[in-house]
Amino acid sequence: MANSPIDAVILGLVEGITEFLPVSSTGHLIVAQKALGFVDPTETYEIVIQTAAILAVVWYYRLDLLRQIRELPSSRPVQNLFWSVIIGFLPAAVIGFLFGNWVTDHLFSPLLVAITLILGGIVIWVVESLNLQVKVRQLEEIRGRDALMIGLLQCIAIIPGVSRSLASIFGGMFLGLDRKTAAQFSFYLGIPTLIGAGVLKIARNRDAISGFGGLNLAIGMGVAFVSALLTVTWLLRYISSHDFRGFAIYRVVAGSVILLLIAVGFLPR
């Protein structure tokens, strides 16, 4: 359970900062929880603050979303975008429903997080080194088959440490989306994916929520919302003039540090 408001602040910050960066929020939360001695066997607290983080994206894009909803009945490009989001969301919904609990029970370990962080860093570096052809520069131009491929790749992120953002952003870039459009589609795709996961997890473990305490829940959600909003704002500015190689270096360093902490006994395997 949430041991204290300080734990709630730390976990809220970890979630909000890492959710939309290609560094794996789940992986970071697993390590943070182990380091804090935080006990949440159903991962319900994580999913609650994760839902707060995705609401930050809804708030960030609120004007665009409202405009798109108004234009949906008559605008073909907006209809295409909404269908692309739905198509991209469906694979993760199915995989999460079928295997979500199994993954929580068997794969949530610092050792696996360390390994996948390092491997993901290598993937980022390799993809950024390729001369990828950009074919799509607007969200409304994403084709259904590309959305499906991005959705299928996003399913890999059910493994802790992989990162939903990494899978969806770099899947999009590999399919011809420019960095900004790939990141924006990842944000849009995260809205139904993370809200759906939150609703499912909370429905299955609603009795566990009361055990965290109202104050700790409110603090964690508030911190996650604000930090996620700031991170999304920063990321979109950052990628307008930078590539993702810095995140590759961070992942390799973070994974190596976790391996070291496991080796000295500070973290369990």
C-alpha positions in Angstrom: 0.0 0.0 0.0 1.0 3.6 -0.3 3.3 4.0 2.7 3.1 7.8 3.0 2.4 11.0 1.0 6.1 11.1 0.2 5.8 7.8 -1.6 2.7 9.1 -3.4 4.7 12.2 -4.6 7.7 10.1 -5.8 5.5 7.5 -7.6 3.4 10.3 -9.2 6.5 12.0 -10.5 8.0 8.8 -11.8 4.7 8.0 -13.6 4.1 11.5 -15.0 7.6 12.1 -16.3 8.1 8.7 -17.8 4.7 7.7 -19.3 5.1 9.5 -22.6 8.9 9.3 -23.0 10.4 6.1 -24.7 11.8 4.9 -21.4 9.0 2.8 -19.9 6.9 4.2 -17.0 6.0 0.6 -15.9 9.7 -0.3 -15.7 10.5 2.8 -13.7 7.6 2.3 -11.3 8.6 -1.4 -10.7 12.1 -0.3 -9.6 10.8 2.7 -7.6 8.3 0.6 -5.8 10.9 -2.0 -4.9 13.3 0.7 -3.7 10.6 2.3 -1.5 9.3 -1.0 -0.2 5.9 -0.1 -1.7 3.5 -3.0 -1.7 0.8 -3.2 -4.4 0.4 -6.8 -5.6 -2.4 -6.0 -8.0 -0.6 -2.9 -9.5 -3.9 -0.9 -8.9 -2.2 2.2 -7.5 0.0 2.3 -10.6 -2.9 2.1 -13.0 -4.8 4.8 -11.1 -2.0 7.4 -11.4 -1.4 6.2 -14.9 -5.0 7.2 -15.7 -4.3 10.6 -14.3 -1.3 11.0 -16.6 -3.3 10.2 -19.7 -5.9 12.7 -18.6 -3.0 15.3 -18.9 -2.8 14.4 -22.6 -6.6 14.8 -23.0 -6.2 18.3 -21.4 -3.2 19.2 -23.6 -5.2 18.3 -26.8 -8.6 19.4 -25.5 -9.1 22.1 -28.1 -8.0 19.8 -30.9 -10.2 17.0 -29.6 -13.2 19.2 -29.3 -12.8 20.5 -32.8 -12.3 17.0 -34.1 -15.4 15.8 -32.4 -17.4 18.6 -33.9 -16.0 17.9 -37.4 -16.3 14.1 -37.1 -19.7 13.7 -38.8 -18.6 15.7 -41.9 -14.8 15.6 -42.1 -13.2 12.7 -43.9 -9.7 13.4 -42.5 -11.0 13.5 -39.0 -12.9 10.3 -39.5 -9.7 8.7 -40.8 -7.8 9.8 -37.7 -10.5 8.4 -35.4 -10.6 5.1 -37.2 -6.8 4.9 -37.1 -6.8 5.3 -33.3 -9.5 2.7 -32.9 -7.7 0.2 -35.2 -4.4 0.9 -33.4 -6.0 0.5 -30.0 -7.7 -2.9 -30.6 -4.6 -5.2 -30.5 -3.5 -3.8 -27.2 -7.0 -4.1 -25.8 -7.1 -7.8 -26.7 -3.6 -8.7 -25.5 -4.1 -6.6 -22.3 -7.4 -8.3 -21.5 -6.0 -11.8 -22.1 -2.5 -11.6 -20.6 -2.4 -8.5 -18.4 -2.8 -10.3 -15.1 -0.3 -13.0 -16.1 2.3 -10.4 -17.0 1.8 -8.6 -13.6 2.3 -11.9 -11.8 5.3 -13.3 -13.7 7.2 -10.5 -15.5 7.3 -7.6 -13.0 10.9 -7.8 -11.9 13.8 -5.3 -11.8 16.1 -7.7 -13.7 13.7 -8.0 -16.7 13.3 -4.2 -16.6 17.1 -3.7 -16.7 17.5 -6.0 -19.7 14.6 -4.5 -21.7 15.7 -1.0 -21.0 19.2 -1.7 -22.4 17.8 -3.6 -25.4 15.3 -0.8 -26.1 18.1 1.8 -26.0 19.9 -0.2 -28.7 16.7 -0.3 -30.8 16.4 3.5 -30.5 20.0 4.1 -31.6 19.7 1.7 -34.5 16.4 3.2 -35.8 17.7 6.7 -35.5 20.8 5.7 -37.5 18.7 4.5 -40.4 17.8 6.9 -43.2 14.0 6.4 -42.9 11.8 7.9 -45.6 9.2 10.3 -44.2 5.8 9.8 -45.9 3.3 11.1 -43.3 3.5 14.5 -41.6 -0.1 14.9 -40.4 -2.2 12.7 -38.1 -5.1 12.6 -40.5 -2.8 11.0 -43.2 -2.1 7.8 -41.2 -3.5 4.8 -43.0 -5.5 2.1 -41.3 -2.9 -0.6 -42.1 -0.1 1.5 -40.6 -2.3 2.1 -37.5 -2.8 -1.6 -37.2 1.0 -2.3 -37.4 1.7 0.4 -34.8 -1.0 -1.2 -32.6 0.5 -4.6 -32.9 4.0 -3.3 -32.1 2.5 -1.5 -29.1 1.5 -4.9 -27.7 5.2 -5.7 -27.1 5.1 -3.0 -24.5 3.1 -5.3 -22.2 6.6 -6.6 -21.3 7.9 -4.2 -18.5 10.7 -2.0 -19.6 9.9 -2.0 -23.3 7.8 1.2 -23.2 4.5 1.8 -25.0 5.8 5.1 -26.2 9.0 3.5 -27.7 7.0 0.8 -29.5 4.4 3.2 -30.9 6.6 6.1 -31.7 9.4 4.1 -33.4 6.9 1.8 -35.0 5.4 4.9 -36.5 8.7 6.3 -37.6 9.7 3.0 -39.2 6.4 3.1 -41.2 7.1 6.6 -42.5 5.7 9.0 -39.9 7.9 11.9 -39.0 9.0 12.2 -35.3 6.3 14.7 -34.3 3.4 12.9 -36.0 4.6 9.6 -34.5 4.8 11.1 -31.0 1.3 12.7 -31.4 -0.2 9.5 -32.6 1.4 7.7 -29.7 -0.3 10.3 -27.4 -3.7 9.8 -29.1 -3.3 6.0 -29.1 -2.6 6.2 -25.4 -5.9 7.8 -24.6 -8.1 4.7 -25.2 -5.3 2.3 -24.4 -4.5 3.6 -21.0 -8.0 4.6 -20.0 -9.2 1.2 -21.1 -6.5 -0.5 -19.1 -7.4 1.6 -16.1 -11.1 0.8 -16.2 -10.3 -2.9 -16.5 -7.8 -3.0 -13.7 -9.9 -0.9 -11.4 -13.0 -3.0 -12.1 -11.1 -6.2 -11.3 -9.4 -4.8 -8.1 -11.8 -2.0 -7.0 -11.6 -3.3 -3.4 -7.9 -2.6 -3.3 -8.3 1.1 -4.0 -9.7 2.0 -0.6 -6.6 0.6 1.0 -4.4 3.3 -0.4 -6.2 6.2 1.4 -7.8 9.1 -0.2 -5.0 11.5 0.5 -2.3 9.3 -1.1 -4.5 8.7 -4.1 -5.2 12.4 -4.6 -1.5 13.3 -4.2 -0.3 10.6 -6.6 -2.9 11.5 -9.3 -2.3 15.2 -8.9 1.5 14.9 -9.2 1.2 12.5 -12.1 -1.2 14.8 -14.0 0.9 17.9 -13.6 4.3 16.2 -14.3 2.8 14.4 -17.4 1.4 17.7 -18.8 4.8 19.4 -18.4 6.6 16.4 -19.9 4.3 16.2 -23.0 4.8 20.0 -23.6 8.6 19.6 -23.3 8.8 16.5 -25.5 7.0 18.0 -28.4 9.3 21.0 -28.3 12.4 18.9 -27.8 11.8 16.6 -30.8 11.2 19.5 -33.1 15.0 20.0 -33.1 16.5 16.8 -31.6 16.3 13.1 -32.3 15.8 10.3 -29.7 19.4 9.2 -29.2 19.6 10.9 -25.8 16.9 8.5 -24.6 18.8 5.6 -26.0 21.8 6.6 -23.9 19.6 7.1 -20.8 18.0 3.7 -21.2 21.4 1.9 -21.4 22.7 3.8 -18.4 19.6 3.3 -16.4 19.5 -0.4 -17.2 23.1 -0.8 -16.3 22.6 1.0 -12.9 19.7 -1.3 -12.1 21.8 -4.3 -12.9 24.5 -2.9 -10.5 21.9 -2.3 -7.8 20.7 -5.9 -8.2 24.3 -7.2 -8.0 25.0 -5.4 -4.7 21.7 -6.5 -3.2 20.0 -3.2 -3.1 17.2 -4.4 -5.4 15.8 -7.9 -5.7 16.0 -9.7 -9.0 
